[in-house]
Amino acid sequence: MINQSAYRSSYTYGLFALLAFVLLFRLGATPIYILDEAKNAQCAKEMMGNNNWIVPTFNGILRTDKPPLHYFFMIAAYKIFGTTEFAARFFSVIMGLLTVLFTFLYTKRLYNVFTAFCSALVLVASTHFLFEFRLSVPDPYLICFITLGLFSAFTWLQENNVKQLYIAAAALGLAILAKGPVALALPGLCLLIWIITSKKWKTVFTWHLIPAALLLCIISVPWYYAVDKATNGTWTKGFFIDNNLNRFSDPQEGHGGFFLVTLLFVLVGLLPFMSFIGEVIRQRKKVFTHPLTKFGAIVTIAFVVFFSLSSTKLPNYPMPCYPFAAIVLGAFIAKLLNKEIVSKKYPWYILLVFTTVLPVGAYFAIKAEPEAATLASSLPLFLLVAPIIMLVVTFMYKYDWPRKTAIIVLSFTALNIAGLAYAYPELYKQNPVAKTMEILKNAPNIYAYDIFNPGYRFYLDKNIPQAYNKATMQHWLDSTGNAIIITRTDYLDSLKDMQLQEIARHHDIFELPTTVILKHEAKP
């Protein structure tokens, strides 16, 4: 591994080429199946089909979960590549590349180029970071524009550069279009803490705040106003009350957890280099000597604390802090490689244990999943490459930290390619949507009883009517004759008196429900 004196710009070009490869390689190989991916990808498809850029719908019903920015990008990708899995995820990859680019460029500007390189390295090696930017969900867009907004606002405060204020306003306006008010509230809190602790009041009180605020509103407000008018306030109520306030106050969709789970998400999510966090804390007087690392710590702590207080907890919620946590870790790694500080050996052994336990855990998890149990003997083999590399280094060589860091990057890059591009797609091809689509494609009439897997809708060219009681379903069947019904085992008792034939049953992979496909044939 290089140090600051040996750094060349070609190393950064190589790092970004590697990032682009890992993000794009076999991007469309995994089916659209995960609930959030399916609903977001299909919603964009319906908006495009309806030529309606204002009102989002899923299965023909108003969807109030998310603002529209990611839908707009997905529509653009659909027009270029067609309505495919690759297209639905393409601009998420672009957001990932931009997020790392913004992190590198601003860290280079505010700190130095080698620390910028090491900070980018932290993100490029992170499995969770890469995984999120390969999904058709709004979070990649939120993370990207919050990253740009916070970096540019911080640069404005440090350099009194008004241009950066306007960049921040535009970026945070787009972030609001990506996820809603949290995209302004949390960055605003982080900046306020920095202003107070660094006493930047003189920079803050400028008339430029007024046109900057106006720019933010011009970007973010018109769509919210338009959708409110178009839906008579229904979207506004559903989004701000149900999907923001209620998510903070009550666990939604079973995504609760204990207070420290958000911290755990971040600690695991930024592996491998988060294994050095103990050393970062131990040597904090040497690490937090620069304003940017101090600001990075503020952003990281603010996001972790906020989402720890939230009742709904998901791994992607604190992810906008990843670039700023990466700067803290990157500063430590840069000093370590420059031999300005010395690290103890335990971070290496943490990674060795983690990479060894991972394939073992994957084996038992896959073995316990009925739909994928046959893959348990093969898929975990993809994950063995990282522990093998690290074990060889541990027992055969006594490398110093520069070389060990190179081995860490090599091991986790191999792990990420094997896991994200091969193991994960093969595993998720075992989902009930993929296994039963051939039955549904030729069916003249398709209905759903109560809840159904949203992945079905992405692969079908028509809405799936949903019945929530037996009488409605019976009426539809009497009217149309032959039909296929998608339901779950939880609701079979409600349909047991109807003349229906079960033709498929598959457990929703790594979920609680089991999908059932029923067939109804009209009497001759």
N, C-alpha and C positions, 0 to 999 in steps of 0.2 A: 504493500500500500504506500502511496506517496505522502510527502509532507509538503508544507507550504513552499519551500524553496524549489521543490521538484515539480510543482503543479504546472500544468499546461492547459490552455483553453480546449485542446483536443479531448481532454479527459471529460470535460463537461458535455461536449458534443456526443461523446460515446455514451455517457450516462443517459442523456435524453433519447438517444437511439435505442438503448436498452429498455427504457421506460415505454417508449412507443411500441416496441415489439411485444413486451409482456402484456400491455393493455389491449392491443389489437389482435394478438395471436388467438385464433379460434374463438373470436368474440361471439360469433353466432352459433357456436356448437351447443350451448346450453339452451334447452327449451324455455320459452316464456311460461313460467309456472308459479313462481313465488307470488304471493298475493299482491304485494305492492307493485312489482314489475308488471304483472298482468293488467292490473287496473289502470296504471299510468300509460302503458303502451297502447292499450285498447282505447282509452279516452282520447288520446291524440289521433288515433285512427278514425274515431267517430267524428271528431271536430273537423278533420280533413274531409271526410265523406260528406258531412253536412255543410261544408264550406262556411263554418261558423267559428270565428276566432274569439268569441266572447263566452259562450255558455258551454262548459265542459259536461259531458255525459258519459256514463258507462252503462252499456246494455240499454241505451235509450233513456236512462233515468239520470236526472241531475246529480252530478258528483261535486260535493262541497269540500272534499278532503284537502285539495291543493290549489294554489294559484297556478297561472298558466305558463310560466316561462319555459319549463321543460317540454310542455306540449308543443309550443311553437318550434322549438329546435327539433323535436321528433318529427313533426310534420315536414319540416325542411328535409330531414334525412329520408323520410318515406318517399318524398318526391324525387330524390336523387337515386336511392338504392332499392325502392320498393318497400312494401310493408313486411319487413323481415325482422328477425331477432337482431341481426347485425345493425340494421338501421335504427331500431329502437334504442340501441345502446351507443351508437356511434358518437354522438355529441357529448355523452358522459365521458368518453375517453378524451375528447378534446378538452373538456373542463379539467380533467386530471393533469393533462400536459400543461395547461395554462396555470394551474395551481402551483405546480412545482416550478414552472418558469417564473411566476411572480415571486415565489419564495426565494429563488436563486438571485434574481435581479435586484430585489430590494435589500436582501442581506448583503450582497456584493456592494451596493451603494452605501449602505449604512454601517457596515462592519468591515469585512474584507472578502476577497474572492474565495479564499480557501475555506473559510467558515461557511460561505454560501454553498460551496460544493459539498461540504460535509452535511449541511442541513438538507440539501436536496437528496443526498445519499440515504439519509434516515427515512425519507418518504418513499423513495424508490424501492427500498428493501422491505417495507411494511406490507405484509399480506393483507391486512384489513383495509389499508388505504387503497391498494390495487383492486381488491374485491369490490369495494364500493363504487369505484369509477368504471366498473364493467357492468353496471346495472342500469336499467331504464327507470330510474327514480329521480325525484327532484333534488336529492341531497348533493350530488356532484355540482350542480349549478349553484346551490346555496354556498357550499364550501368555497368554490372558486371565487365568487363575487364578495363574500365576506373577507376572504383572504386579501383580495385586492383592496377592498374598502379599508380594512384595518391598517394594512401596510402604507397606503397612500395617506391616510389621515395621520398616522404616526410620523411619516416623513414631513408632512405639512407642519406639524407641531415642532419637530426638531429643527427644521431648516427654514421655517416661515416661508415656505414655497406655496404660493396661492394656487398654482396649477394643480398641485397634489390634492388640495381641498376639493376642487371640482371633480377630479378623478374619483375621490372617495365618495362624493355625493352621487355620481352616476353609478358607481359600483354597488353602493348600498341600496339605491333605487331598484337595480336589477335583482339584488338579493331579496328585497321585499316581494318582488314579482315571483321569486322562486319559492318562498316558504312562508311569507307573511310577516307580521309585526316583530317576531322574535329576531328577524334579520337586522332590525335597527336597534331594538332594545338592548341586546347583549353586547354588540360592538360599542354602542353608546356608553354602556356601563364601564366597559374596559377602558375606553378613552377618558371617561370622567375620572376614573381612579388614577390614570397616568397624569392627567392634568393637575390633579390635587397633589399627588406625591412629587411631581417634578416642577410644580409651580409655573405652569405654562399659561397663566391667565392672560398675560399681555398679548400672546399670539392668538388666543381664542377670541378675544373681543375685537372683531373686525367686521366691517360692513359686508365683506365677502360672504359671510355666513348666510345673509339673506338670499342672494342669487343662487348660492349653493343649495340651500334648502328648497328653493323654487325648482331647481333642476331635478332634485330628488323626487319632488312631488309630480313634476311633469312626466317623469318616467314611470312612477309607480301608481299614481292615483287614478288616471283615466280608466284603466281596465277594471279596477275595483268598483268605480262608479257605474261603468257600463254594465257589468254583470249584476250589480244590485238592481239597476233599472230593469234589465231584461228578465230577471227572475222575481221581481216584486219583493226584494229583500230576503228571499229564501236562501240564496247562496250565502249572503252575508251572515245571516244568523247561523247557518250550519257550519260555516268555516270558523268564525270568530268565537262562537260559544261552544259548539260541540268539539271542534278540532283544535282549539287552542286553550281556552279556559278550563274546559272539562278534562283535557289531557293532563293539564298541570295539577288539577285538584284531585282527580280520581284515576286509577289505573285503567287504561283502555285496552281492549282486546287481549286481556290477560298479561300485558307487559308491565308488570310491577317489579318489585324487588327491594332488597334491603338498601339502606342509605349508601353504603360504600360500593354498590355494584357499578355505578358510573365510573368511579375511580378505577375499578378493576377493568372495565371496558377499555379505558385509555392505556393502562399499564400493559395489557395484553395486545391491544390494537397497534401499538407502536413498537412491538418487538420486531427485529432483534435488538435494536439499540436502546430500547427502554430498559434493558437489563442493566444498563449503567446508571440508572436513576439513583441508586444508593450512593454511588461514587460522586455523582453530581451534587447530591445533598452534602456529602462529607466534605467536598472541596468547593463548596458554594462561594467562598470568598474569592476564589480564583475564576470561577465560572461566571458569576454575576457582576463582572466589572464593567460591562458595557450596557448602555441604555437599552439596546435591542433585546438582550437576553433578559433584562428585568421586565421589559414590556411583554416578552414571550411568556414569562412566568405568570404575569398578571392575567393575560388572556386565558392561559391554560387553567389556572385556579378558578377564574370567574365562570368558565363554562362547566367545569366539573362540579363546582358547588351548586350552580343554578339547576343543573339537571339531576343532581343528587336530591335536591329539594322537590323536584317534580315527581308526582306519583307515577306517571308513565315513564318507563325507562327502557331505552333501546340503544344498542351499540352505536348507531349512526348519529344519535343526538349530539354528543359532544365533539363530533369529528371536525367542526370548523376550527377547533383549537389545535389540531394536529400540526399544521405548518408552523405554529408558534412554539409548540412543544419541541418540534424538530429543530428549531433554531437553538433552543437551550441545549439539546442533546448534541447538535452539530457543533456548537461552540466547545463543548467538552471534548468531542472526538477530535476536533482540530487541534486543541491543546495537547491531547494525548499523543497524536501523531507527530506533533512538533516537539514532543518530549518536554513540554513545559510543565506537565503534571504526570504523575505516575498512578496507575490504577492497580488495585488488587485483582486477583485472578477470578474471584467468584462470579463476575458477570459472564465469563466464558462458560463456567460450569452450569449456570442457570440455563443458558441456551442449549448446552449439551443435554441436560435433563429434559428440557421442553421438546427439543426435536426428537428425542428418543421416545418420550411418552406419546407424542402426537400420533404416529402410525399405530401404536398399540390402542390408544383411545379410539382412533378411527375404525380399527378392526371391530372392536366390540360394539361401537355405535351402529355400524353398517350391519353387523350380524344381528342386532336386535331389531332392525327394520325389516319387516316381512317382505316388502317389495324388492329389497336390494340385498337380501342375505346371501344370494349366490355370488355377489361381487366382493364379499368380505375377504376372500383369500387373494384377490388380485389388486383391488384399488389401493389398499394401504401400502403396497409395494412401491407405488409412485412416490410416497412420502419418505421412503427410507434413504433417499439420496443425501439429504442434509445431515442426519446423524452419522452416516458412514463417513462423509467428508470430515466432519468435526472430530469423530473418534480417531481417524487416521492421524490427524494433526495432533490430537491430545497425547496419544500413546507412542507416536513415532518421532515427533519433532518437538523442539522447544523454541517455538517462534516467539518473537517479540510482538508487542501490540500492533504495530503497523501491518505485519504479515497476518496476524490473527484477524485483524479487521477486514482484510481482503478475503480471508477464508469465510468470515461471517457473511459478507456480501455475496460471495459465490454460492455458499450453501443455501441461503434464503432465496436467491434468484432461481436456483435449480428447484427448490421447494415450491416457489410460487408458480413457475412454469408447469411443473408436474401437477400441482394441485388445482390451479385455476383453469388450465387449458386441457387437462386430461381427466383427472379423477373427478372433479366437480361436474363437468358435463355428462360423463358416463353415469354418474350416480343419479343425477336429476332426470335422466332419460327414463328412469324407472317410475316416474310419477303417473298417476291415473289418467291425466289428460293425454299424455303421449301414448299410453297403452290402449286407449279406447277411442281415439279420434277416428280411426277407420270405420268404426261402427256408426259414428255420428255423421260423417261427411255425406253419406248417401241417404240419410233419413229425411223423409219429406216434412216431418213435423218434430220439433224438439222442444221440450218443456223442462222446466226445473221446478222441483218441489222444495220450497223453503230455500235453504242456502245451497249454492253450488260453487265449485271451484272456478274462479274468474278466468283461469287460463283457457278454458273452453271457448270463451267469447273471442279471444284474440285469434283463434284458428278457424272460427266460423264466420261466414259472410252475412249473418243475420242475427238480430237480437233473439235472446232466449227468454220467452215469457216465463215469469215466476209466479207460481200459485202458492198461497200460504195457508190454504185450507182444502180439505178433501172435496167439498162441494164444487169449488172453482175448477179443480183438476178434472173432476168427473164431467163437468160441463164441457170443458175443452176437448176431452177425449170423445165424448158423444158427438161433438160437432165436426171433428176432423178425422176420426177413425184411427188409422195406423199412426203410431207416434213412439218416440223415445223419450224417456223421462230420466233426468239426472237428479239424484238426491243423495242423501247420506244415510247410514245405518240408523242414526238417531231418529229418523222420521219414518222408518219402514212400518212401524206399528200403525201409523195413521193411514197407511195405504193398503193394509193387509186384506181388506174385504173387496178390493178392486181386482179385476182380472188382469193382473200384470205378471209378466215373466221376467225374472232376474237373469240378465245375460252377461253381466260383468260386475266384479266387486274388487276394488283395489284400495289399499290403505294410502292415504295422502302422506307421502314420504316425509318422515320426521315431523309429522303433525298428529294431532289427536283424531281428526275425523277419518272415516272410511267412505270413499265415494262408491255409490251403487248405480248401475245403469239398468233401467227397467224398460221392457218392451210391451207395447199395447197393440193388439191386432183387432181390427174391427170384425164383428161377427158377420159371416156371409149372409 
